[in-house]
Every structure is written in C-alpha cells, then in structure tokens.
Amino acid sequence: MSNLLHGTRILICQTCPRLAVQPAHPRTAGADLSAEIVALIVAAGGDIRDHVRFMNCLAGCNNPCNVALVGAGKPRLRFSQLGPGDGSGIIETAKIYGQSRNGELSAEQLPAAMRDRLSARSPVRLGD
C-alpha cells in the first residue's frame, strides 16, 4: 500500500449534487472533483486503489459536493460544499488527518480553505 496519505482513504461522492435546489456547482461537480483528486494522487506517485473510494452517497445531499476521510481507529470526517478546485485542499487535509494520532482535528489544524467545510464527524466504527 502506498503511504502517500499516511493510511487515509478518501471517499468521494459520485452523485453530488442530486438533491440540492440551487447547487453551488454544476451537476458534474462530483465527477470533476473525483478526476481532480485522482490526478493529484497519481501525479504524486500514489495508487488510487490505496487512497480513493467512489461512493454513491455520503449523506450530505443538501450541501454538495461531499468527500469523507477515513482511517483505521479514527472517526470519519465529512467535508461539504466542495467542487472542482478543492482537490489540493482535500489531499492536504487527508495527509494531516493521516498523520494525526486519533483523527480529531481542530479547525486550526485544517488548511484555511477547508476550515468551514467540515460538516460531520462520525464515531469510529466497531472493528476499525
């Protein structure tokens, strides 16, 4: 497994924005953001099979686009209101999350562009 993101996996919603009345980005934003993140990981020598999962929904439909970070023994962090151009901030955040001891990140630890995008923290799953 490539260690580019220090054990972090990025979950990317492929259906955003499907329920937003007035989405902040065009309908293809989820796919465009996915392509951007994949390109950045590949350019850095990472293997997307190690770092990215494409999801049908991350339950943030009213605030598309959504990406979540997961790591062993860490809470899932979901970021919302993302779109094309946010890929580098997501990658940087994934690295910080991966290097953290427990995945609990304060706003000050996040890149400035991501601080107001954290929309949910989910507890560590049993068995992780």
C-alpha angles and dihedrals in degrees: 000000000000113000097209093120097031095248096317120137120204116217112202124195110229097189100058124157100026103128105026113118092208107015116203090224136034119277091262093058095106092053092043092050090049091053091049093051092046091050092051093049093047091047089054091052096257128139113235090211087067098043113027137058122181112220133193093221139358094189097250096107096142091058108039142216105049134190128173132200121215132181136168111282093001133109118256112252118204122199121196141189091046129146145157109325094039095087097099091049090051092050091048091049091049090054092050091047091048093051093048119101097229108006093249103132125184120217089253091060093055124085109264093248091056101045097092094038099070102110106165144015116200121196121253109279117244109261095027 
